[in-house]
Amino acid sequence: MISLTGSWKFATGDDLRWSKSDYDDTKWESVHVPDIWISRGLPGSGRGWYRTWVIVNSADSSEEASIVIRGMTNAGEVFWDGSFVGRRGSIAQDGGTETPGKGRYTYIHLGKMMTPGRHLLALRVVNSQSSSGGIGEGLDLGFSNILLMRDQRSRAV
């Protein structure tokens, strides 16, 4: 399992080009995920993007993988190397109100996309209905079956 808690790049606004690996984010703000917008003085409502690079070694890529996002109360979309891989809730493309996802955990299945090498993980987050935007508890990347078992155990306690 790879913890995705740590340093990410962040920008407010919304541009689908920001999902691409060749986009230059060097001038973006560096933030620590988990990250709640209001804790950094940003309004709770708005649109923003998180980006980080993930290094996958050959041992990590032998089974199907998923990403679990914990504590995100807003709507969002997840991109792996510029390709859309999943969403939480729905985002109105015209700038209208989003529909937040249900539940505390969001699982995004990558399948066999987790190949050895360097990969861009980008999250588009849209919030107008919660008091705070962002990612509340963190993210993990790992084998789908292990992530599901771990989270089922934590809820049973």
Sine and cosine of phi, psi and omega as CSV:
sin_phi,cos_phi,sin_psi,cos_psi,sin_omega,cos_omega
0.00,0.00,0.60,-0.80,0.02,-1.00
-0.90,-0.43,0.88,-0.48,0.07,-1.00
-0.97,0.24,0.74,-0.68,0.02,-1.00
-0.98,-0.22,0.21,0.98,0.11,-0.99
-0.96,0.29,0.70,-0.71,0.01,-1.00
0.62,-0.78,-0.50,-0.87,-0.12,-0.99
-0.98,0.18,0.80,-0.60,0.07,-1.00
-0.76,-0.66,0.25,-0.97,0.18,-0.98
-0.99,-0.15,0.56,-0.83,-0.06,-1.00
-0.62,-0.78,0.63,-0.78,0.12,-0.99
-0.59,-0.81,0.63,-0.78,0.15,-0.99
-0.99,0.15,0.40,-0.92,-0.03,-1.00
0.93,-0.37,-0.20,-0.98,-0.08,-1.00
-0.39,-0.92,0.91,-0.41,0.03,-1.00
-0.49,-0.87,0.89,-0.46,-0.05,-1.00
-0.88,0.48,-0.33,0.95,0.08,-1.00
-0.89,0.46,-0.36,0.93,-0.04,-1.00
-0.94,0.33,-0.18,0.98,0.05,-1.00
-0.99,0.15,-0.22,0.97,-0.13,-0.99
-1.00,0.09,0.58,-0.81,-0.01,-1.00
-0.90,0.44,-0.49,0.87,-0.06,-1.00
-1.00,0.03,0.04,1.00,0.03,-1.00
-0.97,0.25,0.71,-0.70,-0.03,-1.00
-1.00,0.04,0.95,-0.33,0.00,-1.00
-0.96,-0.28,0.35,0.94,-0.08,-1.00
-0.89,0.45,-0.41,0.91,0.00,-1.00
-1.00,-0.05,0.02,1.00,0.03,-1.00
-0.96,0.29,0.34,-0.94,0.06,-1.00
-0.94,0.34,0.66,-0.75,0.13,-0.99
-1.00,0.00,0.79,-0.62,-0.01,-1.00
-0.76,-0.64,0.30,-0.95,0.07,-1.00
-0.97,-0.26,0.83,-0.56,0.05,-1.00
-0.99,-0.13,0.76,-0.65,0.23,0.97
-0.93,0.38,0.49,-0.87,-0.11,-0.99
-0.53,-0.85,0.86,-0.51,0.09,-1.00
-0.95,-0.33,0.81,-0.59,-0.12,-0.99
-0.83,0.55,-0.70,0.71,-0.09,-1.00
-0.91,0.41,-0.41,0.91,0.02,-1.00
-0.94,0.34,-0.28,0.96,0.06,-1.00
-0.96,-0.29,0.24,0.97,0.05,-1.00
0.99,0.12,0.14,0.99,0.06,-1.00
-1.00,0.01,0.44,-0.90,0.07,-1.00
-0.91,0.42,0.51,-0.86,0.01,-1.00
-0.91,0.41,-0.50,0.87,0.01,-1.00
-0.99,-0.11,0.54,-0.84,0.03,-1.00
0.50,-0.87,-0.18,-0.98,0.01,-1.00
-0.79,-0.62,0.64,-0.77,0.01,-1.00
-0.40,-0.92,0.26,-0.96,0.00,-1.00
-0.80,-0.60,0.64,-0.77,0.15,-0.99
-0.90,-0.43,0.64,-0.77,0.04,-1.00
-0.66,-0.75,0.64,-0.76,0.12,-0.99
-0.49,-0.87,0.41,-0.91,0.06,-1.00
-0.99,-0.15,0.69,-0.72,-0.02,-1.00
-0.89,-0.46,0.79,-0.62,0.07,-1.00
-0.99,-0.16,0.85,-0.53,0.00,-1.00
-0.93,-0.38,0.82,-0.58,0.09,-1.00
-1.00,-0.06,0.14,-0.99,-0.11,-0.99
-0.89,0.46,-0.53,0.85,0.01,-1.00
-0.92,0.38,-0.48,0.88,-0.02,-1.00
-0.97,0.25,-0.26,0.96,-0.19,-0.98
-0.96,-0.26,0.25,0.97,-0.11,-0.99
-0.99,0.16,-0.30,0.95,-0.01,-1.00
-0.78,-0.63,0.13,-0.99,0.05,-1.00
-0.93,0.37,0.61,-0.79,-0.10,-1.00
-0.89,-0.46,0.36,-0.93,0.10,-1.00
-0.64,-0.77,0.33,-0.94,0.15,-0.99
-0.93,-0.38,0.71,-0.70,0.12,-0.99
-0.91,-0.41,0.77,-0.63,0.06,-1.00
-0.94,-0.35,0.84,-0.55,-0.04,-1.00
-0.94,-0.34,0.70,-0.72,0.13,-0.99
0.97,0.23,0.40,0.92,0.07,-1.00
-0.99,-0.14,0.89,-0.45,-0.09,-1.00
-0.99,-0.12,-0.07,1.00,-0.07,-1.00
-0.98,-0.20,-0.19,-0.98,0.09,-1.00
-1.00,-0.08,0.48,-0.88,0.01,-1.00
-0.31,-0.95,0.29,-0.96,0.08,-1.00
-0.76,-0.65,0.55,-0.83,-0.06,-1.00
-0.88,-0.48,0.70,-0.71,0.00,-1.00
-0.81,-0.59,0.68,-0.73,0.04,-1.00
-0.87,-0.50,0.91,-0.42,-0.05,-1.00
0.80,0.60,0.63,0.77,0.06,-1.00
1.00,0.07,-0.12,0.99,0.00,-1.00
-0.99,-0.16,0.73,-0.68,0.07,-1.00
-0.90,0.43,0.78,-0.63,0.00,-1.00
-0.86,-0.52,-0.23,0.97,0.03,-1.00
0.15,-0.99,0.11,-0.99,-0.04,-1.00
-0.56,-0.83,0.27,-0.96,0.16,-0.99
-0.85,-0.53,0.86,-0.51,-0.06,-1.00
0.92,0.39,-0.50,-0.87,0.04,-1.00
-0.59,-0.80,0.52,-0.85,-0.03,-1.00
-0.92,-0.39,0.80,-0.60,0.07,-1.00
-0.96,0.27,0.86,-0.51,-0.07,-1.00
-0.93,0.36,-0.36,0.93,-0.04,-1.00
-1.00,0.01,0.19,0.98,-0.02,-1.00
1.00,0.04,0.08,1.00,0.01,-1.00
-0.96,0.27,-0.16,-0.99,-0.06,-1.00
-0.96,0.29,0.68,-0.73,0.05,-1.00
-1.00,0.09,0.26,-0.97,0.15,-0.99
-0.95,-0.32,0.92,-0.38,-0.03,-1.00
-0.91,0.42,0.38,-0.93,0.06,-1.00
-0.97,0.26,0.23,-0.97,0.01,-1.00
-0.98,-0.18,0.50,-0.86,0.06,-1.00
0.99,0.16,0.12,-0.99,-0.07,-1.00
-1.00,-0.04,-0.41,0.91,-0.06,-1.00
-0.92,-0.40,0.64,-0.77,0.09,-1.00
-0.84,-0.54,0.83,-0.56,0.04,-1.00
-0.96,-0.29,0.78,-0.62,0.06,-1.00
-0.89,-0.46,0.89,-0.45,-0.06,-1.00
-1.00,0.09,0.83,-0.56,0.04,-1.00
-0.99,-0.11,-0.30,0.95,-0.07,-1.00
0.89,0.46,-0.77,-0.64,-0.03,-1.00
-1.00,-0.08,0.30,0.95,0.00,-1.00
-0.96,0.28,-0.25,0.97,-0.05,-1.00
-1.00,0.08,0.96,0.29,0.00,-1.00
-1.00,-0.01,0.35,-0.94,0.03,-1.00
-0.85,0.53,0.63,-0.78,0.03,-1.00
0.75,-0.66,-0.26,-0.97,-0.04,-1.00
-0.97,-0.24,0.78,-0.62,-0.07,-1.00
-0.76,-0.65,0.58,-0.82,0.08,-1.00
-1.00,-0.05,0.79,-0.61,0.14,-0.99
-0.93,-0.36,0.85,-0.52,-0.02,-1.00
-0.81,-0.58,0.69,-0.72,0.03,-1.00
-0.86,-0.52,0.81,-0.59,0.09,-1.00
-0.99,-0.16,0.87,-0.49,-0.07,-1.00
-0.88,-0.48,0.76,-0.65,0.00,-1.00
-0.79,-0.61,0.76,-0.65,-0.06,-1.00
-0.61,-0.79,0.81,-0.58,0.17,-0.99
-0.68,-0.74,-0.15,0.99,-0.12,-0.99
-0.94,-0.34,-0.20,0.98,0.00,-1.00
-0.97,-0.26,0.35,-0.94,0.01,-1.00
-0.96,0.27,-0.24,0.97,0.00,-1.00
-0.56,-0.83,0.66,-0.75,0.06,-1.00
-0.99,-0.14,0.24,-0.97,0.08,-1.00
0.90,-0.44,-0.33,-0.95,-0.04,-1.00
-0.89,-0.46,0.93,-0.38,-0.18,-0.98
-0.97,0.23,-0.56,0.83,-0.12,-0.99
-0.79,-0.61,-0.26,0.97,0.05,-1.00
0.86,-0.52,-0.06,-1.00,-0.07,-1.00
-0.62,-0.78,0.46,-0.89,0.13,-0.99
-0.69,-0.72,0.47,-0.88,0.08,-1.00
-0.82,-0.57,0.77,-0.64,-0.01,-1.00
-0.08,-1.00,-0.13,-0.99,0.03,-1.00
-0.89,0.45,0.75,-0.66,-0.09,-1.00
-0.81,0.59,-0.74,0.67,-0.07,-1.00
-0.91,0.41,-0.59,0.81,0.00,-1.00
-0.94,0.33,-0.67,0.74,0.03,-1.00
-0.87,0.49,-0.70,0.72,-0.01,-1.00
-0.90,0.44,-0.71,0.71,0.00,-1.00
-0.89,0.45,-0.69,0.73,-0.01,-1.00
-0.88,0.48,-0.71,0.71,-0.05,-1.00
-0.95,0.30,-0.54,0.84,0.08,-1.00
-0.91,0.41,-0.64,0.77,0.06,-1.00
-0.90,0.43,-0.67,0.74,-0.04,-1.00
-0.92,0.40,-0.51,0.86,0.03,-1.00
-0.98,0.22,-0.43,0.90,-0.03,-1.00
-0.98,0.22,-0.34,0.94,-0.05,-1.00
-0.98,0.21,0.00,0.00,0.00,0.00
